[in-house]
Amino acid sequence: MPPTNLREVVRGFHTRVIRDSVRPLHSTSDKLLPGLETLGTLRLAYEELCRLRGGVGRLPPRPNTLRARIGARLVSVVQRMLFWYTPQILRFHSAATLAMEATCMTFEKQMEVLQQLVGEIDELRLELRVRTGSPGPPPAGAECRPVRDPPLDAFEFEFRSKLRGSAGIFQANLQSHLETILSIAPGPPEGPWVDLGCGAGEWCRLVGDTGREICGVEPNTRAAGDCRRAGIDVEQRDCLEFLRCAPDYSIAVISSFHELERHGFPYVFESIRQAARILKPGGFLIIEATNPANVLASSERFWQDPANSRLLPDATIEALLCHFGFRVVSRRELNNSRIEDRFPLAELDVVKKLNHHFYGAGDYALIAKSFLPPAPAGQSRS
């Protein structure tokens, strides 16, 4: 049996600790705090040290062979000769282990505090996105619409009613939106609902039938008049103006069905920012718009409405929602064409793509939930 070099053994242990400690840690928190990787390395080194400590003073495994029995007897003799040295190694390992354990615990506590601070900083950054520039004059392109022209409003309202298509499908989509919101746990907070660009008030009637308080906001004079005659609570004013004047944390659910696409992007940006400000924590924002991915809907039907201004891709709206602290909880494709209207040979990949872009969803709906934390007591978002 070759003689054992204690330095080589210690050097080998040290090499293994270093090699194991640099293994990558697959954690999403590493991107948040680089110090977590150092903490993981220290924890691995501590575990390796604990494992090695248990082997000090123990004999190696002894196979049932003559050579092994002779080797074990020699090792036992050497161990009795060095009995005075083994306890010192044990004490050294114990002291090193305790020191590293204390270091790990201290480091972990510091990292917990840092993670909490990073979370609070993220919340403050999100709060600043909502509060920056509010109140104040609207940004360029986000100005409220001028004084309404009643004859033009009447034409737009009647023509839009014809473009809408089947009333049954439209009502079924609204009913599905309501069921989706009420099925999400936890549900919407207590408080009033608001429908921006309420039109003829179909959504207001549907929500009102459930016993909830809802108010419509409609800049069109003809549509607002019809809502009043139908007994629907409605304010005739610009939607962004309404959002700007509403107090913080005052609304439970805000809906916008094909309203935002009638304005430029600065108006859309400001509207979603104000919605984030006035929604209660856990409140919902519903946005329905024309699907730009559908060639027929985006190139023909969309522009038939003279009030429409620009298409709003769902990816753009979702990114804007996330920017202001919303989380999309439901994505829906609406108003697909009939199967018999689609191209034949649908099993071919190229035909599938053509059917998707020509006869796929004509509209989309995003239902987002507000996760913006409430401001401290005595402070306001505005």
C-alpha positions as CSV (number, residue, x, y, z in Angstrom):
1,M,0.0,0.0,0.0
2,P,1.6,3.3,-1.1
3,P,2.3,5.9,1.6
4,T,-0.4,8.6,2.1
5,N,0.7,12.2,1.5
6,L,-1.5,14.4,3.8
7,R,-0.8,17.5,1.8
8,E,-2.0,15.9,-1.4
9,V,-5.2,14.7,0.4
10,V,-5.9,18.2,1.7
11,R,-5.2,19.7,-1.7
12,G,-7.6,17.3,-3.3
13,F,-10.3,18.2,-0.8
14,H,-9.7,21.9,-1.5
15,T,-9.9,21.3,-5.3
16,R,-13.2,19.5,-5.0
17,V,-14.7,22.2,-2.8
18,I,-13.7,24.9,-5.4
19,R,-15.0,22.8,-8.3
20,D,-18.4,22.1,-6.7
21,S,-18.8,25.6,-5.5
22,V,-18.7,27.1,-9.0
23,R,-21.6,25.1,-10.4
24,P,-24.2,27.5,-12.0
25,L,-27.3,28.3,-10.0
26,H,-30.4,28.3,-12.1
27,S,-32.5,30.9,-10.4
28,T,-34.4,33.8,-11.8
29,S,-33.4,35.8,-8.7
30,D,-29.8,35.8,-9.9
31,K,-30.7,38.4,-12.5
32,L,-32.1,40.5,-9.7
33,L,-29.3,40.3,-7.2
34,P,-25.9,39.1,-8.4
35,G,-24.9,38.4,-4.8
36,L,-27.2,35.4,-4.7
37,E,-24.7,33.5,-6.8
38,T,-22.0,34.3,-4.2
39,L,-24.4,33.1,-1.5
40,G,-25.0,29.9,-3.3
41,T,-21.3,29.3,-3.7
42,L,-20.7,29.8,0.0
43,R,-23.6,27.5,0.9
44,L,-22.2,24.7,-1.3
45,A,-18.7,25.1,0.3
46,Y,-20.3,24.9,3.7
47,E,-22.2,21.7,2.8
48,E,-19.0,20.2,1.4
49,L,-17.1,21.1,4.6
50,C,-19.8,19.4,6.7
51,R,-19.5,16.3,4.6
52,L,-15.8,16.1,4.9
53,R,-15.8,16.7,8.6
54,G,-17.8,13.5,9.1
55,G,-15.0,11.5,7.4
56,V,-12.1,12.6,9.7
57,G,-10.8,9.7,11.8
58,R,-12.9,7.0,10.0
59,L,-11.3,4.0,8.3
60,P,-11.9,3.6,4.5
61,P,-14.2,0.8,3.3
62,R,-12.6,-2.7,3.7
63,P,-13.5,-5.2,0.9
64,N,-13.3,-8.9,2.0
65,T,-9.9,-9.6,0.4
66,L,-6.6,-10.5,1.9
67,R,-5.0,-7.3,0.6
68,A,-7.7,-5.2,2.0
69,R,-7.5,-6.8,5.4
70,I,-3.7,-6.3,5.5
71,G,-4.1,-2.6,4.4
72,A,-6.7,-2.0,7.1
73,R,-4.5,-3.4,9.8
74,L,-1.6,-1.1,8.6
75,V,-4.0,1.9,8.6
76,S,-5.2,1.0,12.1
77,V,-1.6,1.0,13.3
78,V,-0.9,4.3,11.7
79,Q,-4.1,5.7,13.2
80,R,-3.0,4.7,16.7
81,M,0.4,6.3,16.1
82,L,-1.3,9.6,15.1
83,F,-4.2,9.5,17.6
84,W,-2.9,12.8,19.0
85,Y,-3.3,14.5,15.6
86,T,-6.8,13.3,14.7
87,P,-8.6,15.3,17.4
88,Q,-6.9,18.5,16.3
89,I,-8.1,18.0,12.7
90,L,-11.7,17.4,14.1
91,R,-11.5,20.6,16.2
92,F,-10.2,22.5,13.2
93,H,-13.0,21.2,11.0
94,S,-15.6,22.0,13.7
95,A,-14.4,25.6,14.1
96,A,-14.2,26.1,10.3
97,T,-17.7,24.7,9.9
98,L,-19.2,26.9,12.7
99,A,-17.5,30.0,11.2
100,M,-18.8,29.3,7.7
101,E,-22.3,28.6,9.1
102,A,-22.3,31.9,10.8
103,T,-21.1,33.6,7.6
104,C,-23.9,31.9,5.6
105,M,-26.6,32.9,8.0
106,T,-25.4,36.5,8.1
107,F,-25.1,36.7,4.3
108,E,-28.6,35.2,3.9
109,K,-30.1,37.7,6.2
110,Q,-28.5,40.5,4.3
111,M,-29.7,39.1,1.0
112,E,-33.3,38.9,2.4
113,V,-33.1,42.6,3.3
114,L,-31.7,43.5,-0.1
115,Q,-34.4,41.5,-1.9
116,Q,-37.0,43.4,0.1
117,L,-35.4,46.7,-0.8
118,V,-35.3,45.7,-4.5
119,G,-39.0,44.9,-4.4
120,E,-39.8,48.2,-2.8
121,I,-37.7,50.0,-5.4
122,D,-39.6,48.3,-8.2
123,E,-42.9,49.3,-6.6
124,L,-41.7,52.9,-6.4
125,R,-40.5,52.9,-10.0
126,L,-43.9,51.6,-11.1
127,E,-45.6,54.2,-8.9
128,L,-43.5,57.0,-10.6
129,R,-44.6,55.8,-14.0
130,V,-48.2,56.3,-13.0
131,R,-47.7,59.5,-11.1
132,T,-45.2,61.3,-13.3
133,G,-46.8,64.2,-15.1
134,S,-50.2,63.9,-13.4
135,P,-51.9,66.3,-13.0
136,G,-50.9,68.7,-15.7
137,P,-51.6,69.5,-19.3
138,P,-52.1,66.5,-21.6
139,P,-49.1,65.5,-23.7
140,A,-48.9,66.3,-27.4
141,G,-51.4,64.1,-29.2
142,A,-53.4,63.4,-26.1
143,E,-55.6,66.5,-26.2
144,C,-59.3,66.0,-25.6
145,R,-61.6,66.1,-28.6
146,P,-63.1,69.5,-29.6
147,V,-66.8,70.5,-29.3
148,R,-69.0,67.8,-30.8
149,D,-71.0,68.2,-33.9
150,P,-74.5,66.7,-33.3
151,P,-75.2,65.8,-37.0
152,L,-71.8,64.1,-37.3
153,D,-72.3,62.3,-34.0
154,A,-75.7,61.0,-35.2
155,F,-74.2,59.7,-38.4
156,E,-71.2,58.0,-36.7
157,F,-73.5,56.4,-34.1
158,E,-76.0,55.0,-36.6
159,F,-73.3,53.8,-39.1
160,R,-71.3,52.2,-36.3
161,S,-74.4,50.2,-35.2
162,K,-74.6,48.8,-38.8
163,L,-70.9,47.9,-38.9
164,R,-71.1,46.1,-35.6
165,G,-72.8,43.0,-37.2
166,S,-74.9,40.5,-35.4
167,A,-76.4,41.7,-32.1
168,G,-76.5,38.2,-30.8
169,I,-72.7,37.6,-31.3
170,F,-71.9,41.1,-29.8
171,Q,-74.1,40.4,-26.7
172,A,-72.5,36.9,-26.3
173,N,-69.0,38.4,-26.4
174,L,-70.0,40.9,-23.6
175,Q,-71.6,38.1,-21.6
176,S,-68.4,36.1,-21.9
177,H,-66.3,39.0,-20.7
178,L,-68.4,39.4,-17.6
179,E,-68.3,35.7,-16.8
180,T,-64.5,35.7,-17.2
181,I,-64.1,38.6,-14.8
182,L,-66.4,37.1,-12.2
183,S,-64.7,33.7,-12.5
184,I,-61.2,35.0,-11.6
185,A,-60.3,34.7,-7.9
186,P,-60.1,37.0,-6.2
187,G,-62.9,38.8,-8.0
188,P,-63.1,42.6,-8.6
189,P,-63.1,44.8,-5.6
190,E,-66.2,46.6,-4.3
191,G,-66.9,49.8,-6.1
192,P,-68.3,51.3,-9.3
193,W,-67.6,50.1,-12.8
194,V,-66.9,52.5,-15.7
195,D,-67.4,51.9,-19.5
196,L,-65.4,54.2,-21.7
197,G,-67.2,54.9,-25.0
198,C,-70.3,53.1,-23.8
199,G,-72.1,53.6,-27.1
200,A,-75.7,52.3,-26.8
201,G,-75.0,51.1,-23.3
202,E,-75.2,47.3,-23.8
203,W,-72.3,46.6,-21.4
204,C,-73.8,49.0,-18.8
205,R,-77.2,47.2,-19.0
206,L,-75.5,43.8,-18.7
207,V,-73.4,44.8,-15.6
208,G,-76.3,46.7,-14.1
209,D,-78.5,43.6,-14.2
210,T,-76.1,41.9,-11.8
211,G,-76.8,44.7,-9.2
212,R,-73.4,46.4,-9.7
213,E,-73.0,50.2,-10.0
214,I,-71.8,51.2,-13.4
215,C,-71.5,54.5,-15.2
216,G,-71.0,55.0,-19.0
217,V,-68.7,57.7,-20.5
218,E,-69.6,58.7,-24.0
219,P,-68.4,61.7,-26.0
220,N,-70.9,61.1,-28.8
221,T,-74.0,63.3,-28.2
222,R,-76.4,60.9,-29.9
223,A,-75.2,57.8,-28.1
224,A,-75.2,59.6,-24.7
225,G,-78.8,60.8,-25.3
226,D,-80.0,57.3,-26.2
227,C,-78.4,56.0,-23.0
228,R,-80.1,58.6,-20.9
229,R,-83.5,57.8,-22.4
230,A,-82.9,54.1,-21.7
231,G,-82.3,55.0,-18.0
232,I,-78.5,54.3,-18.1
233,D,-76.2,56.5,-16.0
234,V,-73.9,58.2,-18.5
235,E,-71.6,61.2,-18.6
236,Q,-71.2,62.9,-21.9
237,R,-67.5,63.9,-22.0
238,D,-64.2,62.9,-23.4
239,C,-63.0,59.6,-21.9
240,L,-59.5,60.8,-21.1
241,E,-60.9,63.9,-19.4
242,F,-63.1,61.7,-17.2
243,L,-60.1,59.6,-16.2
244,R,-58.0,62.6,-15.4
245,C,-60.7,64.0,-13.1
246,A,-61.5,60.7,-11.3
247,P,-59.9,60.4,-7.8
248,D,-57.3,57.7,-6.9
249,Y,-58.5,54.2,-6.1
250,S,-62.1,55.0,-6.9
251,I,-63.0,52.5,-9.7
252,A,-63.3,48.7,-9.5
253,V,-63.5,47.9,-13.3
254,I,-62.8,50.0,-16.4
255,S,-63.9,48.8,-19.8
256,S,-63.0,50.1,-23.3
257,F,-64.6,48.4,-26.3
258,H,-63.2,49.8,-29.5
259,E,-62.7,53.3,-28.0
260,L,-59.0,53.6,-27.7
261,E,-58.4,52.9,-31.4
262,R,-60.2,56.2,-32.2
263,H,-57.3,58.2,-30.9
264,G,-53.5,58.6,-31.3
265,F,-51.0,56.6,-29.3
266,P,-50.2,59.4,-26.8
267,Y,-53.9,59.5,-26.0
268,V,-53.9,55.7,-25.5
269,F,-50.7,55.9,-23.3
270,E,-52.2,58.5,-21.1
271,S,-55.6,56.7,-20.8
272,I,-54.0,53.5,-19.6
273,R,-51.7,55.4,-17.2
274,Q,-54.7,57.2,-15.7
275,A,-56.6,54.0,-15.5
276,A,-53.8,52.5,-13.4
277,R,-54.0,55.5,-11.1
278,I,-57.8,55.4,-10.4
279,L,-58.3,51.6,-10.3
280,K,-58.5,50.0,-6.9
281,P,-55.8,47.4,-6.1
282,G,-57.0,44.2,-7.8
283,G,-59.3,46.1,-10.2
284,F,-59.8,45.1,-13.8
285,L,-59.2,46.8,-17.1
286,I,-60.9,45.4,-20.2
287,I,-59.7,46.5,-23.7
288,E,-61.3,45.2,-26.9
289,A,-60.0,46.4,-30.3
290,T,-59.7,45.3,-33.9
291,N,-57.1,42.7,-34.6
292,P,-54.4,44.0,-37.0
293,A,-53.3,40.5,-37.8
294,N,-56.5,40.0,-39.7
295,V,-55.9,41.5,-43.1
296,L,-59.6,41.9,-44.0
297,A,-60.6,43.4,-40.6
298,S,-57.6,45.8,-40.4
299,S,-57.6,47.0,-44.0
300,E,-61.3,47.3,-44.7
301,R,-63.7,47.0,-41.8
302,F,-61.6,49.1,-39.4
303,W,-61.4,52.1,-41.8
304,Q,-65.1,52.0,-42.6
305,D,-65.7,53.6,-39.2
306,P,-64.8,57.3,-39.8
307,A,-64.0,57.8,-36.1
308,N,-61.2,55.3,-36.1
309,S,-57.6,56.7,-36.0
310,R,-55.1,53.8,-35.6
311,L,-54.8,50.1,-35.2
312,L,-53.6,48.8,-31.8
313,P,-51.7,45.5,-31.9
314,D,-52.4,43.3,-28.9
315,A,-48.7,43.0,-28.2
316,T,-48.3,46.8,-28.0
317,I,-51.3,47.1,-25.6
318,E,-50.1,44.2,-23.5
319,A,-46.6,45.8,-23.2
320,L,-48.2,49.1,-22.2
321,L,-50.4,47.4,-19.6
322,C,-47.3,45.6,-18.1
323,H,-45.5,49.0,-18.1
324,F,-48.1,50.4,-15.8
325,G,-48.4,47.5,-13.3
326,F,-51.1,45.5,-14.9
327,R,-51.0,41.7,-15.5
328,V,-53.0,40.3,-18.4
329,V,-55.2,37.5,-17.0
330,S,-57.2,36.7,-20.1
331,R,-56.6,36.9,-23.8
332,R,-59.5,36.2,-26.2
333,E,-59.8,36.1,-30.0
334,L,-63.2,37.3,-31.1
335,N,-65.4,37.2,-34.2
336,N,-63.7,34.5,-36.2
337,S,-65.1,33.9,-39.7
338,R,-67.2,30.9,-40.5
339,I,-65.4,27.7,-41.4
340,E,-67.2,27.5,-44.8
341,D,-65.8,30.9,-45.7
342,R,-62.1,29.8,-45.3
343,F,-59.7,28.6,-47.9
344,P,-59.9,24.8,-48.7
345,L,-57.1,22.4,-48.0
346,A,-56.8,23.8,-44.5
347,E,-54.4,20.9,-43.5
348,L,-51.6,22.6,-45.5
349,D,-49.4,24.9,-43.5
350,V,-49.5,27.7,-46.1
351,V,-53.3,27.5,-46.1
352,K,-53.4,27.6,-42.3
353,K,-51.5,30.8,-42.3
354,L,-53.7,32.3,-45.0
355,N,-56.8,31.4,-43.1
356,H,-55.3,32.9,-39.9
357,H,-54.5,36.2,-41.5
358,F,-57.7,36.5,-43.7
359,Y,-60.4,34.6,-41.7
360,G,-59.0,34.5,-38.2
361,A,-60.1,36.6,-35.2
362,G,-61.4,40.0,-36.4
363,D,-61.1,41.4,-32.9
364,Y,-59.2,40.7,-29.6
365,A,-59.9,41.3,-26.0
366,L,-57.4,41.7,-23.1
367,I,-58.5,41.5,-19.5
368,A,-55.8,42.9,-17.2
369,K,-55.7,43.1,-13.4
370,S,-54.1,45.9,-11.5
371,F,-51.2,44.9,-9.2
372,L,-50.1,48.5,-8.5
373,P,-49.6,48.7,-4.7
374,P,-51.6,51.3,-2.8
375,A,-49.9,54.5,-1.9
376,P,-49.0,55.1,1.8
377,A,-51.7,56.6,4.0
378,G,-52.1,60.3,3.6
379,Q,-50.5,60.3,0.1
380,S,-52.1,60.3,-3.3
381,R,-51.1,59.0,-6.7
382,S,-51.9,62.2,-8.4
